[in-house]
Amino acid sequence: LKVMVIHGFARFNMIIEALEFIREQIPNMLELRHRLLCSGHHPASAVVGKTAVLMAKTLCEVQAHQPLCYVSFIAPSLELISSLLFTPAVRGQLFDQLIITCLNLLRQIVMCEDYKPPSSVQVMELHIPNQVLEAHQTKADFFKSSTCEQVCQQLVGHYMVLTQEELQCLVEEPEEFLQEKVGENYQFSLRESAEAVLLSLVHEFQQTFASFLLAMMHSVAGSGPQSGSEAILLKEAVYKAVGLAAYDLYDEVDYNSWYFSHLLPELQITDTTYLPVRHRVVWLMGTWVGVKMSESLRPSLYSHLNAMLEPSQHLSVRIAAADAMRMAVDDFVFSVQDFRDFLPESMKQLFQLLCDVTQPETKLRVLNVLSLVIEVVRAEIQPHLPALLQYLPQLWVESGKENSSLLRCVILGTLSHIVAGLGPLSAGLYSFILPVVQFATDTSVAEHVYLTEDGLELWLATLKHSPSPSAELLALVGNAVGLLGLELPSALSPSPSSSSSTTNTPSTGLIDM
């Protein structure tokens, strides 16, 4: 049925009839599934639930494949989504997979470029298809102020709130909970899907949604440990929304005042039930530092981040502080002079965190922060390196046992920055650095396909800062022969036209020098 609806009709009015049938059946399927569950028929209810999800996915795929033809069905789709997701009366019948599919459809409709008329005056003078104007008007008619308020409150106050399972994971397995998501995770995760929809709505209806987010931010300002777990989790969700929409809230939030009046006091609350908010506040500081924070406040930020990195803090807070430190250091207004007084403590606490975390992904994350700090402060890092230099050989061996080539790449990059910071003094590290370069650039080692580029960067940095030639450095030349024999990546290979227009000399497999 799904394939037929998407590809099997010559006229779209026939597809509309099929879509209307699907739209009518989804609520019926939900009600039937709920009755089957209540009567104990779990296998049958699972089949009905899968059917409802498949129907919702059909709507998504038709909209994605034929957006302009779907215009006349935008209003019924939005009404269906609103009745299912944003009406508390039917919430008990919903389940995660269907909610995610409906949220994805909502995001597709809101973000579809085919539904957005050009904003340029010159382009506006050209002919704009009627479907584009109709789609734009349909969205504007649906997302009135009252609807936007309801959608915003439900997205943030219900779908973005941490579940008890997520809260338990944050407390007991923070490294697992804080693993960085890659790809379009919003298509499969409920909370991430709700966050993606909220962002798309804030971008599209900036003034309306910004005012509601600001109102929610003020409404949770007084919530503390005494307010109960529901109020704490709501506050965490609101803060997450304010962080995600930071750029859209630039003109609405007086961040400098909020930083002193609310965020810093939140960090002083050590009640264990308040952990989600403390973790989110540290995350907020990193999110807003590059958006709207006075340079005069940066010393205060560095000081409080160092405090949040201390081993006495919960691991989730420490990891969030490391991420915030990365955001602060990687900002274009970062000043080494302002950071100089905090550098020793930052290096000490980041190194301790690197030793305390256990998962390779988290070690990579923290080592990236250390590497960035070393890169930006250069020679000033010299007094603070001994402990890290003692640990890196051990980390190199451990990453090999765990087959973590990504972590080894970060170690190579960190060593390159260390060599640049130490200058000629880096010769004292040759006993570790040169074997690492030898391994990373050895084409007979399977890992060389991942490590060669970073290995060459380290090799080059070592040569640049070598005080004098040495037999150990010259011994690496043997690896260069193997590297010259590597095939060029496709992006660097000469085009067929250019190769045929030059000479017909047989290829030697070597890079032309």
DRENSE-967374 format. One line per 3 residues: number of its first residue (from 1); their letters; for each residue x, y, z of C-alpha. Coordinates in steps of 0.2 Angstrom, whole numbers, always signed. Layout:
<lumgus>
NUM) a) X Y Z  ...
</lumgus>
This chain:
<lumgus>
1) lkv) +0 +0 +0  +14 +12 +5  +23 +9 -12
4) mvi) +7 +11 -22  +2 +27 -13  +20 +35 -16
7) hgf) +23 +29 -34  +8 +21 -41  -5 +35 -45
10) arf) -4 +45 -61  -15 +59 -54  -12 +66 -37
13) nmi) -31 +68 -33  -31 +49 -32  -17 +50 -20
16) iea) -26 +63 -9  -40 +50 -8  -28 +37 -1
19) lef) -20 +49 +11  -37 +54 +17  -41 +36 +21
22) ire) -24 +34 +30  -27 +50 +40  -44 +43 +46
25) qip) -38 +26 +50  -23 +31 +61  -34 +37 +76
28) nml) -45 +21 +74  -29 +10 +75  -24 +19 +90
31) elr) -40 +16 +99  -40 -2 +93  -23 -5 +100
34) hrl) -28 +3 +116  -43 -9 +118  -32 -24 +114
37) lcs) -19 -19 +127  -32 -17 +140  -39 -34 +136
40) ghh) -22 -42 +137  -20 -46 +118  -2 -40 +117
43) pas) +3 -48 +101  -12 -42 +91  -9 -24 +99
46) avv) +9 -24 +93  +3 -28 +75  -10 -14 +75
49) gkt) +3 -2 +82  +15 -6 +68  +1 -4 +55
52) avl) -2 +14 +63  +16 +18 +62  +17 +12 +44
55) mak) +3 +23 +39  +11 +38 +47  +27 +34 +38
58) tlc) +17 +34 +22  +12 +52 +24  +30 +56 +28
61) evq) +37 +48 +12  +23 +56 +1  +27 +73 +8
64) ahq) +46 +70 +5  +44 +63 -13  +30 +75 -19
67) plc) +30 +91 -8  +21 +102 -20  +8 +89 -24
70) yvs) +6 +87 -5  +1 +105 -2  -18 +102 -2
73) fia) -15 +89 +12  -4 +100 +24  -19 +107 +34
76) psl) -26 +89 +37  -9 +83 +42  -6 +97 +54
79) eli) -23 +94 +62  -20 +76 +63  -3 +79 +72
82) ssl) -11 +92 +83  -25 +81 +89  -13 +66 +92
85) lft) +2 +74 +100  -3 +90 +108  -20 +85 +115
88) pav) -18 +77 +133  -34 +68 +131  -27 +55 +119
91) rgq) -9 +54 +126  -12 +38 +135  -15 +29 +118
94) lfd) +1 +35 +110  +18 +26 +110  +35 +32 +106
97) qli) +37 +26 +88  +21 +34 +82  +25 +50 +91
100) itc) +42 +51 +83  +35 +48 +65  +22 +61 +68
103) lnl) +35 +74 +74  +46 +70 +59  +31 +74 +48
106) lrq) +28 +90 +57  +47 +95 +55  +46 +90 +36
109) ivm) +31 +102 +33  +39 +116 +43  +56 +115 +36
112) ced) +52 +111 +18  +60 +123 +6  +47 +121 -7
115) ykp) +34 +129 +5  +44 +145 +8  +42 +159 -4
118) pss) +58 +169 -8  +61 +184 +3  +71 +194 -9
121) vqv) +62 +208 -17  +69 +205 -34  +64 +187 -34
124) mel) +47 +191 -28  +44 +200 -44  +46 +183 -53
127) hip) +32 +171 -54  +29 +161 -39  +19 +144 -40
130) nqv) +2 +145 -32  +6 +129 -22  +21 +138 -14
133) lea) +10 +153 -9  -4 +141 -3  +8 +131 +8
136) hqt) +15 +146 +16  -2 +153 +20  -8 +136 +26
139) kad) +6 +135 +39  +3 +153 +44  -16 +150 +47
142) ffk) -12 +135 +57  +2 +141 +68  -8 +155 +77
145) sst) -3 +162 +93  -14 +150 +104  -8 +135 +94
148) ceq) +10 +140 +95  +9 +142 +114  +1 +125 +116
151) vcq) +14 +116 +104  +28 +125 +113  +22 +120 +130
154) qlv) +19 +102 +125  +35 +100 +116  +46 +107 +130
157) ghy) +35 +102 +145  +31 +85 +140  +41 +77 +126
160) mvl) +58 +85 +131  +57 +81 +149  +69 +67 +155
163) tqe) +61 +51 +158  +64 +41 +174  +75 +29 +164
166) elq) +85 +43 +156  +87 +52 +173  +93 +35 +181
169) clv) +106 +34 +167  +112 +52 +169  +115 +48 +188
172) eep) +122 +30 +186  +130 +30 +169  +134 +48 +164
175) eef) +146 +43 +151  +133 +32 +142  +120 +46 +144
178) lqe) +131 +60 +137  +138 +51 +122  +138 +63 +108
181) kvg) +125 +59 +95  +130 +58 +77  +119 +59 +61
184) eny) +100 +62 +61  +97 +54 +78  +81 +64 +79
187) qfs) +73 +52 +67  +74 +38 +80  +74 +46 +97
190) lre) +59 +54 +105  +67 +68 +115  +79 +72 +100
193) sae) +65 +72 +88  +55 +85 +99  +70 +96 +101
196) avl) +72 +96 +82  +54 +101 +79  +55 +114 +92
199) lsl) +71 +122 +83  +62 +121 +66  +47 +130 +74
202) vhe) +58 +143 +82  +67 +147 +66  +51 +148 +56
205) fqq) +41 +158 +69  +55 +166 +78  +45 +180 +87
208) tfa) +31 +170 +92  +40 +155 +99  +54 +166 +107
211) sfl) +41 +175 +118  +34 +158 +124  +51 +151 +128
214) lam) +55 +167 +137  +39 +165 +147  +43 +147 +151
217) mhs) +60 +152 +157  +53 +165 +169  +40 +153 +175
220) vag) +53 +140 +181  +65 +153 +188  +60 +150 +206
223) sgp) +60 +131 +205  +72 +122 +217  +75 +106 +226
226) qsg) +60 +110 +237  +49 +111 +222  +49 +92 +218
229) sea) +56 +81 +205  +43 +86 +191  +47 +104 +193
232) ill) +66 +100 +192  +64 +90 +177  +53 +104 +169
235) kea) +67 +117 +173  +80 +106 +165  +69 +104 +149
238) vyk) +66 +123 +148  +85 +126 +150  +89 +114 +136
241) avg) +76 +123 +125  +84 +140 +129  +101 +133 +125
244) laa) +96 +125 +109  +88 +141 +103  +101 +152 +109
247) ydl) +104 +161 +92  +85 +164 +90  +84 +171 +108
250) yde) +99 +183 +106  +88 +199 +107  +76 +192 +120
253) vdy) +88 +186 +134  +99 +197 +144  +112 +183 +146
256) nsw) +125 +193 +157  +111 +197 +170  +104 +180 +169
259) yfs) +122 +173 +171  +124 +181 +188  +106 +181 +195
262) hll) +101 +163 +191  +114 +152 +183  +129 +155 +195
265) pel) +117 +152 +210  +110 +136 +203  +128 +129 +203
268) qit) +129 +131 +222  +114 +120 +225  +122 +103 +229
271) dtt) +106 +93 +233  +107 +77 +223  +90 +79 +216
274) ylp) +95 +95 +208  +109 +86 +197  +99 +87 +181
277) vrh) +98 +106 +182  +116 +109 +188  +122 +98 +173
280) rvv) +111 +108 +161  +117 +125 +168  +135 +120 +164
283) wlm) +130 +115 +147  +120 +131 +145  +136 +141 +149
286) gtw) +145 +133 +135  +131 +135 +123  +129 +154 +126
289) vgv) +148 +158 +128  +149 +161 +109  +132 +168 +107
292) kms) +130 +183 +119  +143 +184 +134  +153 +199 +138
295) esl) +172 +197 +137  +173 +204 +155  +163 +189 +161
298) rps) +175 +176 +154  +187 +176 +169  +172 +172 +180
301) lys) +167 +158 +168  +184 +150 +168  +184 +150 +187
304) hln) +167 +142 +188  +171 +129 +175  +187 +124 +184
307) aml) +177 +122 +200  +164 +111 +190  +179 +100 +184
310) eps) +184 +95 +201  +183 +77 +206  +171 +81 +220
313) qhl) +158 +85 +206  +147 +72 +198  +154 +65 +182
316) svr) +140 +72 +171  +144 +89 +177  +163 +87 +175
319) iaa) +160 +81 +157  +148 +96 +153  +161 +108 +160
322) ada) +175 +100 +149  +163 +103 +134  +159 +121 +140
325) mrm) +178 +124 +141  +180 +118 +123  +167 +130 +117
328) avd) +175 +145 +127  +192 +141 +121  +187 +139 +103
331) dfv) +178 +155 +102  +185 +169 +91  +186 +182 +105
334) fsv) +196 +170 +116  +211 +178 +124  +226 +169 +131
337) qdf) +230 +183 +142  +213 +182 +151  +215 +163 +152
340) rdf) +233 +163 +159  +229 +163 +177  +216 +148 +175
343) lpe) +227 +138 +164  +236 +127 +178  +220 +122 +186
346) smk) +211 +119 +169  +225 +107 +164  +226 +99 +180
349) qlf) +207 +95 +181  +205 +91 +163  +219 +78 +165
352) qll) +211 +71 +180  +195 +69 +171  +204 +61 +156
355) cdv) +211 +48 +169  +194 +46 +178  +183 +42 +162
358) tqp) +182 +24 +156  +174 +24 +139  +185 +27 +124
361) etk) +172 +40 +116  +173 +50 +132  +192 +49 +133
364) lrv) +192 +55 +115  +180 +69 +120  +191 +76 +134
367) lnv) +207 +73 +125  +200 +84 +111  +198 +98 +124
370) lsl) +216 +96 +131  +222 +96 +113  +213 +112 +109
373) vie) +220 +121 +125  +237 +116 +121  +235 +122 +103
376) vvr) +229 +139 +108  +241 +143 +122  +257 +136 +113
379) aei) +273 +139 +123  +264 +143 +139  +259 +125 +141
382) qph) +276 +119 +144  +275 +119 +164  +259 +110 +164
385) lpa) +263 +95 +152  +273 +82 +163  +258 +73 +170
388) llq) +249 +72 +153  +266 +66 +144  +267 +52 +157
391) ylp) +249 +46 +153  +249 +47 +134  +260 +32 +131
394) qlw) +248 +22 +142  +233 +29 +133  +241 +25 +116
397) ves) +243 +7 +121  +225 +6 +128  +218 +13 +113
400) gke) +226 +0 +102  +219 -14 +113  +202 -7 +110
403) nss) +204 -4 +92  +200 +14 +94  +208 +22 +79
406) llr) +199 +39 +82  +206 +40 +99  +224 +37 +92
409) cvi) +221 +51 +79  +217 +63 +93  +233 +57 +102
412) lgt) +243 +61 +87  +235 +78 +85  +238 +82 +103
415) lsh) +256 +77 +101  +258 +88 +86  +252 +103 +97
418) iva) +263 +98 +111  +278 +98 +99  +274 +115 +93
421) glg) +272 +121 +111  +288 +114 +117  +299 +119 +101
424) pls) +316 +112 +102  +313 +104 +119  +302 +92 +111
427) agl) +318 +82 +107  +316 +75 +124  +300 +66 +119
430) ysf) +308 +57 +104  +308 +40 +114  +289 +40 +113
433) ilp) +285 +52 +98  +296 +43 +85  +289 +26 +87
436) vvq) +272 +33 +86  +276 +41 +70  +284 +25 +64
439) fat) +268 +15 +68  +256 +28 +61  +265 +30 +44
442) dts) +269 +12 +41  +259 +6 +26  +261 -12 +32
445) vae) +250 -9 +47  +232 -10 +44  +228 +5 +54
448) hvy) +238 +16 +43  +223 +20 +33  +216 +30 +48
451) lte) +232 +36 +56  +243 +42 +41  +237 +60 +39
454) dgl) +239 +64 +58  +255 +54 +58  +262 +65 +44
457) elw) +257 +80 +53  +266 +75 +69  +281 +70 +58
460) lat) +281 +87 +50  +280 +96 +67  +294 +85 +74
463) lkh) +305 +90 +59  +301 +108 +60  +305 +109 +79
466) sps) +320 +97 +79  +336 +106 +86  +347 +96 +75
469) psa) +346 +80 +63  +347 +64 +72  +349 +46 +67
472) ell) +332 +42 +74  +323 +55 +63  +333 +49 +48
475) alv) +327 +31 +51  +309 +37 +48  +313 +40 +29
478) gna) +310 +22 +25  +292 +24 +28  +291 +39 +16
481) vgl) +295 +27 +1  +279 +16 +6  +269 +32 +8
484) lgl) +274 +38 -10  +267 +22 -17  +250 +25 -10
487) elp) +236 +28 -23  +229 +46 -23  +212 +48 -15
490) sal) +198 +50 -28  +196 +69 -24  +215 +72 -28
493) sps) +216 +60 -43  +218 +69 -60  +203 +69 -70
496) pss) +202 +58 -86  +202 +73 -97  +218 +80 -90
499) sss) +227 +63 -89  +223 +60 -107  +228 +77 -113
502) ttn) +246 +75 -106  +256 +60 -110  +253 +41 -112
505) tps) +267 +36 -100  +262 +21 -90  +258 +25 -72
508) tgl) +272 +20 -59  +260 +21 -44  +270 +35 -37
511) idm) +265 +53 -34  +272 +65 -46  +284 +76 -38
</lumgus>
